[in-house]
Every structure is written in structure tokens, then in C-alpha cells.
Amino acid sequence: MLAGPAIRRVAIVGGQRIPFARAHGAYAAVGNQDMLTAALRAVVAKFDLTGQRLGDVIAGATIKHSKDFNLARECVLSSGLDPHTPGLDLQRACGTSLEAAILVANKIALGQIDVGIAGGVDSVSDVPIVYPRSYREKLLRSYRGRSLGQRIAPFFSLRPRDFKPVMPAVVEPRTGLSMGEHCEQMAKTWQITREAQDRLALESHRKAAAAWQEGFYADLVVDYEGLSIDNNIRADTSLEKLAKLAPSFDRSASGTLTAGNSTPLTDGASAVLLASEEWANARQLPVLAWLAFGKAWAVDYVGGHEGLLMAPAYAVPAMLKDAGLALQDFDFYEIHEAFEAQVLCTLAAWESADYCRERLGLDRALGAIDRAKLNVKGGSVAIGHPFAATGTRIVAGLAKLLAQSPGAKRGLISVCTAGGMGVTAILERA
């Protein structure tokens, strides 16, 4: 059977991650497998899982080498878990590890497994560099040659252009535009000002710095490669400093997205332990929160009908309908700051009665949220954004936040992704 006799609640036991680091810096000498293994080993150590067989470990990376085709399984074999623990690779761009958490949770809820780990990792410092198709074709013709002459002949046609590396680019294949260029279009559509974006970025840095100072991240982050804290956080930034930065995508006077109000290229990894209530209780492990709902969505950004990063605007109301909740029924909102403009566009969409009626099929606006409840321990602009690692970074942090807030009931997670998709979830306090 695919499902057991009853649907079970899914416990978030806790998570671990390595500090997030600006690309081409602290983690320049390591790659995805090293970093994800470090995050898994941290979870194994924290929850005394050495030698234990888990139901599954599901994780992934947005950018990875061909040698990492079985990345999750390879990391499991170095994690300290029983080597009989399976591993599964998953990729949904920036929503990868949140999607992994939902998939692990579904397996637990259905009774297929009792416990599993979800995670994600990305390295911009160790990206796969390939060569032009012309060079690959010549190499393959040589490989297929049956005689010495046939194997040698292709090399006589080599040209200097064959050796020019092809670096991976963060652009949408269907449009040729970068995510930042797409988000700049969204900002113009929704009339999101540069000042509003900079103010949200400033809050992100201040909240993240305060969270580190108060010790919130002390038991969520483990030292790695000489780094003990996220190294992108700028506690001393200001609106004046942010205002001096040049636009990054639309370099004209109308450009609003800058390096200061957009996520930096980041390396890092995170993981979270999920289990049935019975499994956690039997081992006297804490239940910080329940992973209660999840939803993925996609929009038609190619046909020009919607902005690239607007899918969460659709996913959240669909999920709220499943849960029987209103947008205001949350104590905390974790909206991934791919760009501060994306966050502000999404909030504006939910506040627009016309948008909610015409695009979302609702009879009224979802309404505004209390901004004081948004990304209260800092967001991706300050902390950093290793693409596939952000989801479980947020899950672990929000679960802890709910557990230490006696009056809180639930939190909402919203993550936009490349390809015009979004992944969302609801966590409930245990």
C-alpha cells in the first residue's frame, strides 16, 4: 500500500546548517558534496543518529557537476548514518529543500517511513564549467573511432574557439533574461520604489545581526571551514549606504534592483530532521513544530501573462484554502528575499482586490500582513541564498521560532523559484 491506515502528523525535530558564505570566499576550496555532508553530519551528531537507518534522505542542488548525479546518497554514505539509509536527489531551483521537506513529510504522513532528513546545498564557487558543443562532438567522434586514424582525425579540426569555456548563467532559457531582469520588470509593473526595497534590505540586515547577537542561530549553525557566522550580514549598513549602490540589472535611471536589495551569490548547505510523533517521542527528541501544509505552483511568465517570481502569490491562497485559514492567521511570515522587490510585489498582489479577483479567482483581496512579523530573524538578502539550501534553512529557523514563542500558533513560508515556480508551506507550533 502507498498509505497506512491513518494520516500522521509530521514533526520537525530540528535542523542544522553551515554558515552561509559569499561566493568565491570561505568555501572556494570545497563543493556541494563537502558542504551537504557537513550539514548532514551536524544533524546526525545533534540528534544522536550515528549508525541509525533512516527512512530516506532527500536533498539536492540547483547547480551541480555531472559527477554528483547521486549527490544525496553519496553524502549519506559519509554522514555517519547507517549506510542502508537511501538517498534521493531532487531539484526545484530555489525551492529545492522546501520541496524535499514536503516530500519527506508526505512519506511520513502516509506511513511509508517514520523518519527522514531533507536538505539542500549550492556552491557558486565550484560551478561546472563545460566546453562548446563543437569540442564535445569532436571528442565523441574520436571516442567512437574504430581505427587509430579515426580516433586522431577529429583533433586536426580543433580551433581556438573550441577551448573557450562555457560558464553557467543564471538566466531563464525561455526568455534569455536573468532572474534580476525579470524581477526588475515586476518592480515596474507593481511600481515598487527603490527606497521601499532598500528599507526592507536594511531591516533584513538589522534583524539578522540582532538574531546572531542574541544567540538565536547558535544551535542552528555549526562552524565550517573556519567560518562561524554568515558572512554577508552587514550590521553597519544604512539607507544612505544602500542608496549609493548602482542598479544591477536595469542600469538606466529607472533601475531599482541593486546588489544591496538583492540576494548575493552564496555557498552553503542546510538540513532538517522530520519524523512521526511516535518516532520522536520514543527517542525523547523534541518536537518543535508540525509541518502541516505544503503547495507548489507555477505561472506563465513566458507568454507575458505573469511575472517570473509571482508563483507564490498563487500558491499561498490555494494553500490557505486547504488549511481553512486567512492570510492574517499567522504569527510569523518567512518570505524568501530573492529580491526585496519580489517580496514587495507579492505583498502588493495580495493587497490588490483586482489582482485577487482577476488572477487568483478570489472574491476579495487577501489583505495586508503585519510587517513586524515578516522575516523576524533576518531574510535571504542579509543571510545569503545558496539556492537549494534556503528552504530547509527557513524550516529549521521558523520551527525554533515557533517553539520558543508561547503565544504563537503558526508560521507561513513562501519561496519563489526560477522557471516561474513557487513552493509554500505552513508550520504549526507543537
C-alpha positions as CSV (number, residue, x, y, z in Angstrom):
1,M,0.0,0.0,0.0
2,L,1.1,3.6,-0.6
3,A,-0.6,4.7,2.6
4,G,-1.0,3.3,6.0
5,P,-4.3,3.1,8.0
6,A,-4.1,6.8,9.1
7,I,-2.6,10.1,8.1
8,R,0.1,11.0,10.7
9,R,1.3,14.4,11.9
10,V,4.8,15.3,10.8
11,A,7.2,16.6,13.4
12,I,10.0,19.0,12.8
13,V,12.6,17.8,15.3
14,G,15.3,20.4,14.3
15,G,17.8,21.4,11.7
16,Q,21.4,22.3,11.2
17,R,23.4,24.2,8.6
18,I,26.8,25.6,8.0
19,P,27.3,29.3,7.9
20,F,26.3,30.8,4.6
21,A,29.2,32.4,2.8
22,R,29.6,34.8,-0.1
23,A,30.7,33.0,-3.2
24,H,34.4,32.7,-4.0
25,G,35.4,33.2,-0.4
26,A,35.4,31.0,2.6
27,Y,34.2,27.9,0.7
28,A,36.1,28.3,-2.5
29,A,38.0,25.1,-1.9
30,V,35.0,22.9,-1.2
31,G,32.0,21.8,-3.2
32,N,28.4,20.6,-2.9
33,Q,29.2,17.2,-1.6
34,D,31.6,18.5,1.1
35,M,29.1,21.1,2.3
36,L,26.0,18.9,2.3
37,T,27.9,16.2,4.1
38,A,28.8,18.7,6.8
39,A,25.2,19.7,7.2
40,L,24.0,16.1,7.4
41,R,26.8,15.2,9.9
42,A,25.7,18.1,12.1
43,V,22.1,16.7,12.2
44,V,23.4,13.2,12.9
45,A,25.6,14.5,15.7
46,K,22.9,16.8,17.3
47,F,20.2,14.1,17.4
48,D,22.5,11.1,18.1
49,L,21.7,9.3,14.9
50,T,25.1,7.7,14.3
51,G,24.7,4.3,12.9
52,Q,20.9,4.6,12.6
53,R,19.0,3.7,9.4
54,L,16.5,6.5,8.4
55,G,13.6,6.0,6.0
56,D,15.1,8.5,3.4
57,V,17.3,11.4,2.9
58,I,16.1,13.8,0.2
59,A,18.2,16.7,-0.9
60,G,19.5,18.5,-3.9
61,A,21.5,21.3,-5.5
62,T,20.4,23.7,-8.2
63,I,23.9,23.7,-9.8
64,K,26.0,20.6,-9.7
65,H,28.6,18.6,-11.6
66,S,27.7,15.5,-13.6
67,K,29.8,13.5,-11.1
68,D,27.2,14.5,-8.4
69,F,24.4,12.6,-10.2
70,N,23.8,10.7,-6.9
71,L,24.7,13.6,-4.6
72,A,22.3,12.8,-1.7
73,R,23.3,9.2,-1.5
74,E,27.0,9.9,-1.6
75,C,26.6,12.4,1.3
76,V,24.6,9.9,3.3
77,L,27.5,7.4,3.0
78,S,29.8,10.0,4.7
79,S,27.2,11.3,7.2
80,G,27.6,8.7,9.9
81,L,24.1,7.3,9.3
82,D,23.7,3.5,8.7
83,P,24.8,3.0,5.1
84,H,21.5,1.2,4.4
85,T,19.8,4.7,4.5
86,P,18.7,5.6,1.0
87,G,19.2,9.0,-0.6
88,L,17.3,10.8,-3.3
89,D,18.3,13.8,-5.4
90,L,15.7,16.5,-6.0
91,Q,15.8,19.8,-7.8
92,R,13.2,22.6,-7.9
93,A,15.6,25.6,-8.1
94,C,15.4,27.8,-5.1
95,G,12.5,25.7,-3.7
96,T,14.5,22.5,-3.7
97,S,15.0,21.9,0.0
98,L,11.5,23.1,1.0
99,E,10.1,20.7,-1.7
100,A,12.4,18.0,-0.2
101,A,10.9,18.6,3.3
102,I,7.4,18.4,1.9
103,L,8.2,15.1,0.1
104,V,9.8,13.6,3.3
105,A,6.8,14.8,5.2
106,N,4.4,13.2,2.8
107,K,6.2,9.8,3.2
108,I,6.0,10.1,7.0
109,A,2.3,11.2,6.9
110,L,1.4,8.3,4.7
111,G,3.2,5.8,6.9
112,Q,5.8,4.8,4.3
113,I,8.7,5.9,6.6
114,D,9.0,7.0,10.2
115,V,11.9,9.5,9.9
116,G,13.9,11.3,7.3
117,I,16.1,14.2,6.5
118,A,15.5,16.9,4.0
119,G,18.2,19.3,2.8
120,G,19.9,21.3,0.1
121,V,23.2,22.8,-0.9
122,D,24.6,25.0,-3.6
123,S,28.1,26.3,-4.5
124,V,28.7,29.2,-6.9
125,S,32.4,28.9,-6.2
126,D,32.6,25.4,-7.7
127,V,30.3,25.6,-10.7
128,P,30.6,23.1,-13.6
129,I,32.4,24.6,-16.5
130,V,31.9,22.9,-19.8
131,Y,33.2,23.5,-23.3
132,P,31.4,24.3,-26.6
133,R,29.3,21.6,-28.3
134,S,31.8,21.6,-31.2
135,Y,34.6,20.5,-28.9
136,R,32.4,17.8,-27.3
137,E,31.4,16.5,-30.7
138,K,35.0,16.1,-31.8
139,L,35.9,14.3,-28.6
140,L,33.0,11.9,-29.1
141,R,33.9,11.3,-32.7
142,S,37.4,10.3,-31.6
143,Y,36.0,8.1,-28.9
144,R,33.8,6.3,-31.4
145,G,36.6,5.8,-33.9
146,R,37.5,2.2,-34.7
147,S,40.9,2.7,-36.0
148,L,43.8,4.8,-34.9
149,G,43.3,7.2,-37.8
150,Q,39.6,7.6,-37.0
151,R,40.5,8.4,-33.4
152,I,43.1,11.0,-34.3
153,A,41.3,12.7,-37.2
154,P,38.9,14.8,-35.2
155,F,41.7,16.6,-33.4
156,F,43.0,18.1,-36.6
157,S,39.8,20.1,-36.9
158,L,40.2,21.7,-33.4
159,R,40.0,25.5,-33.4
160,P,40.8,28.0,-30.6
161,R,37.1,28.7,-30.2
162,D,36.6,25.1,-29.2
163,F,38.5,25.8,-26.0
164,K,36.5,28.8,-24.8
165,P,34.8,27.7,-21.6
166,V,31.0,28.0,-21.3
167,M,30.2,29.3,-17.8
168,P,26.7,28.5,-16.4
169,A,24.5,31.6,-16.4
170,V,21.5,32.3,-14.1
171,V,19.1,33.1,-16.9
172,E,15.8,31.8,-18.0
173,P,16.3,29.6,-21.1
174,R,12.9,30.6,-22.5
175,T,13.5,34.3,-22.3
176,G,17.2,34.8,-22.1
177,L,16.7,37.2,-19.2
178,S,18.3,36.9,-15.8
179,M,16.1,36.5,-12.7
180,G,17.1,40.0,-11.7
181,E,16.0,41.4,-15.1
182,H,12.7,39.6,-14.8
183,C,12.2,41.0,-11.2
184,E,13.0,44.5,-12.4
185,Q,10.1,44.2,-14.8
186,M,7.9,43.1,-11.9
187,A,9.0,46.1,-9.9
188,K,8.0,48.4,-12.7
189,T,4.6,46.7,-13.1
190,W,3.9,47.0,-9.4
191,Q,5.5,50.4,-9.1
192,I,7.8,49.2,-6.3
193,T,10.2,52.0,-5.4
194,R,14.0,51.8,-4.9
195,E,13.5,53.3,-1.4
196,A,11.0,50.6,-0.4
197,Q,13.4,47.9,-1.5
198,D,16.3,49.4,0.4
199,R,14.3,49.8,3.5
200,L,13.4,46.1,3.5
201,A,17.0,45.2,2.9
202,L,18.1,47.4,5.8
203,E,15.6,45.6,8.0
204,S,16.9,42.2,6.8
205,H,20.4,43.0,7.8
206,R,19.5,44.6,11.2
207,K,17.2,41.6,12.1
208,A,19.8,39.0,11.1
209,A,22.6,40.8,13.0
210,A,20.4,41.1,16.1
211,A,19.4,37.4,15.8
212,W,23.1,36.4,15.8
213,Q,23.9,38.7,18.6
214,E,21.1,37.3,20.8
215,G,22.2,33.7,20.1
216,F,19.2,32.6,18.1
217,Y,21.4,30.9,15.5
218,A,23.9,29.4,18.0
219,D,22.3,25.9,18.0
220,L,21.2,26.0,14.3
221,V,24.6,26.7,12.7
222,V,27.9,24.7,13.1
223,D,31.3,26.0,12.3
224,Y,32.7,25.1,9.0
225,E,36.0,25.9,7.1
226,G,36.9,28.5,9.7
227,L,33.6,30.3,9.5
228,S,31.2,30.5,12.4
229,I,28.7,33.1,11.3
230,D,27.0,34.1,8.0
231,N,29.5,36.4,6.4
232,N,27.2,38.5,4.3
233,I,25.4,40.3,7.1
234,R,26.1,44.0,7.3
235,A,25.1,45.3,10.7
236,D,26.5,48.7,9.9
237,T,24.7,49.3,6.7
238,S,22.3,52.2,6.3
239,L,19.8,53.7,3.9
240,E,22.4,56.2,2.8
241,K,24.9,53.4,2.0
242,L,22.3,51.3,0.2
243,A,21.2,54.4,-1.8
244,K,24.7,54.9,-3.2
245,L,24.7,51.5,-5.0
246,A,24.2,51.4,-8.7
247,P,21.4,49.4,-10.3
248,S,22.5,45.9,-11.2
249,F,20.1,44.9,-13.9
250,D,18.5,47.9,-15.5
251,R,21.4,50.3,-15.4
252,S,19.3,53.3,-16.6
253,A,17.9,55.9,-14.2
254,S,14.7,53.8,-13.8
255,G,16.6,50.7,-12.5
256,T,15.7,49.9,-8.8
257,L,17.3,46.5,-8.1
258,T,20.9,46.7,-6.7
259,A,23.4,44.5,-5.1
260,G,22.1,45.8,-1.8
261,N,18.5,44.8,-2.1
262,S,19.1,41.5,-3.9
263,T,20.5,38.3,-2.6
264,P,24.2,37.8,-3.0
265,L,25.7,34.8,-4.8
266,T,26.2,32.4,-1.9
267,D,27.6,29.0,-0.9
268,G,26.1,26.8,1.8
269,A,24.1,23.8,2.9
270,S,21.3,23.1,5.4
271,A,19.3,20.1,6.6
272,V,16.3,19.3,8.8
273,L,15.2,16.2,10.6
274,L,11.5,15.2,10.2
275,A,9.7,12.3,11.9
276,S,6.5,10.9,13.1
277,E,5.4,11.9,16.5
278,E,5.8,8.4,17.8
279,W,9.4,8.1,16.5
280,A,10.4,11.4,18.1
281,N,8.7,10.6,21.4
282,A,10.2,7.1,21.6
283,R,13.7,8.7,21.4
284,Q,12.8,11.6,23.7
285,L,13.6,14.1,21.0
286,P,11.9,17.5,20.8
287,V,9.0,18.3,18.5
288,L,9.5,22.0,17.7
289,A,6.6,22.3,15.2
290,W,4.5,20.4,12.8
291,L,4.9,20.6,9.0
292,A,1.2,20.9,8.3
293,F,0.6,22.0,4.7
294,G,2.6,22.5,1.5
295,K,1.9,23.7,-2.0
296,A,3.8,24.2,-5.3
297,W,2.6,26.4,-8.1
298,A,3.8,27.8,-11.5
299,V,2.9,30.8,-13.6
300,D,3.1,31.5,-17.3
301,Y,5.9,34.0,-17.4
302,V,6.9,33.1,-20.9
303,G,3.7,34.3,-22.5
304,G,3.9,37.5,-20.6
305,H,0.9,36.8,-18.5
306,E,2.7,37.0,-15.2
307,G,6.0,38.0,-13.6
308,L,8.6,35.3,-13.2
309,L,8.7,35.2,-9.4
310,M,4.9,35.6,-8.8
311,A,4.0,32.0,-8.3
312,P,3.9,32.2,-4.5
313,A,1.2,34.8,-4.9
314,Y,-0.9,32.0,-6.3
315,A,0.4,29.1,-4.1
316,V,-0.3,30.8,-0.8
317,P,-4.1,31.4,-1.3
318,A,-4.5,27.9,-2.6
319,M,-2.8,26.5,0.5
320,L,-4.8,28.8,2.7
321,K,-8.0,27.3,1.2
322,D,-6.7,23.8,2.0
323,A,-6.0,24.9,5.6
324,G,-9.1,27.0,6.1
325,L,-7.1,30.0,7.1
326,A,-6.8,33.7,6.2
327,L,-3.5,35.4,5.4
328,Q,-3.6,37.2,8.7
329,D,-3.9,34.0,10.8
330,F,-0.1,33.7,11.2
331,D,2.3,34.8,13.9
332,F,5.3,34.7,11.5
333,Y,5.9,35.1,7.8
334,E,9.0,33.8,6.1
335,I,9.0,35.2,2.6
336,H,12.3,34.3,0.8
337,E,14.0,37.5,-0.2
338,A,15.3,36.6,-3.6
339,F,15.0,40.3,-4.3
340,E,13.3,42.7,-1.9
341,A,11.2,43.7,-5.0
342,Q,9.8,40.2,-5.2
343,V,8.7,40.3,-1.6
344,L,7.0,43.7,-2.1
345,C,5.4,42.6,-5.4
346,T,3.9,39.6,-3.7
347,L,2.6,41.6,-0.8
348,A,1.1,44.2,-3.1
349,A,-0.6,41.5,-5.1
350,W,-2.3,40.1,-2.0
351,E,-3.5,43.6,-1.1
352,S,-5.0,44.2,-4.5
353,A,-8.7,43.4,-4.8
354,D,-8.5,43.5,-8.7
355,Y,-5.5,41.1,-8.8
356,C,-7.0,38.7,-6.3
357,R,-10.3,38.7,-8.2
358,E,-8.9,38.6,-11.8
359,R,-5.8,36.5,-11.3
360,L,-6.4,34.4,-8.2
361,G,-10.1,33.8,-8.6
362,L,-10.9,35.2,-5.2
363,D,-13.9,37.4,-4.3
364,R,-11.8,39.8,-2.3
365,A,-8.2,40.8,-1.6
366,L,-6.2,38.6,0.7
367,G,-5.2,41.7,2.5
368,A,-2.1,43.0,4.2
369,I,0.1,41.3,6.7
370,D,1.7,42.8,9.8
371,R,5.2,43.7,8.6
372,A,6.6,43.3,12.1
373,K,6.0,39.6,11.7
374,L,8.0,39.3,8.5
375,N,11.4,37.6,8.4
376,V,11.9,38.5,12.1
377,K,15.3,36.9,12.3
378,G,16.6,38.3,9.0
379,G,16.0,37.2,5.4
380,S,17.9,35.9,2.5
381,V,19.3,39.4,1.4
382,A,21.2,39.5,4.7
383,I,21.8,35.8,5.5
384,G,22.6,34.8,1.9
385,H,21.0,32.4,-0.5
386,P,22.7,29.2,-1.5
387,F,19.8,28.4,-3.9
388,A,18.8,24.8,-2.9
389,A,19.7,25.4,0.8
390,T,17.3,28.2,1.6
391,G,14.2,26.2,2.1
392,T,15.4,24.0,5.0
393,R,17.3,26.9,6.5
394,I,13.9,28.6,6.8
395,V,12.1,25.5,8.0
396,A,14.6,24.9,10.9
397,G,14.6,28.6,11.9
398,L,10.8,29.0,11.8
399,A,10.3,25.8,13.8
400,K,12.6,27.0,16.5
401,L,10.9,30.4,16.5
402,L,7.5,28.9,17.0
403,A,8.8,26.6,19.7
404,Q,10.2,29.5,21.7
405,S,7.2,31.7,21.3
406,P,4.5,30.5,23.7
407,G,1.7,32.6,22.3
408,A,2.4,31.7,18.7
409,K,0.3,29.2,16.7
410,R,1.7,29.0,13.1
411,G,4.0,30.4,10.5
412,L,3.9,30.7,6.7
413,I,6.8,30.0,4.3
414,S,6.9,31.4,0.8
415,V,9.7,30.7,-1.7
416,C,9.9,31.8,-5.3
417,T,12.0,29.9,-7.8
418,A,13.4,30.0,-11.3
419,G,11.2,28.7,-14.0
420,G,8.2,30.7,-12.8
421,M,7.5,28.4,-9.8
422,G,6.9,28.8,-6.1
423,V,6.9,26.5,-3.1
424,T,5.0,27.3,0.1
425,A,4.3,25.7,3.5
426,I,2.6,26.1,6.8
427,L,4.2,25.2,10.1
428,E,2.2,24.8,13.3
429,R,3.6,25.1,16.8
430,A,3.8,21.8,18.6
